[in-house]
Amino acid sequence: MSLVTTPTSQLATCAQCSGTRVTHITMTLTDGSVVDFASCHSCEHKTWTESGHGLAVTDVLRKATKTKV
């Protein structure tokens, strides 16, 4: 979505400051988990979620680490 063409009512909002200058990315981690990352350009608040539940950065790093064989 583009900030120019997306109505304000449809923009993602920051959980911390309610700002709408948010980057939102969905990705699949190494262990197959589908997670969402959001970063606010106004207050720099960052969140990771999986299936709507918050994830700590340490959990994201664990899920993204490739196991050596």
Protein Blocks (a to p, Z undefined) as FASTA:
>chain_A
ZZklpcfklpccdfklopabdcddddddfkopacdddddfklopacddeehiacdfklmm
mmmpccdZZ
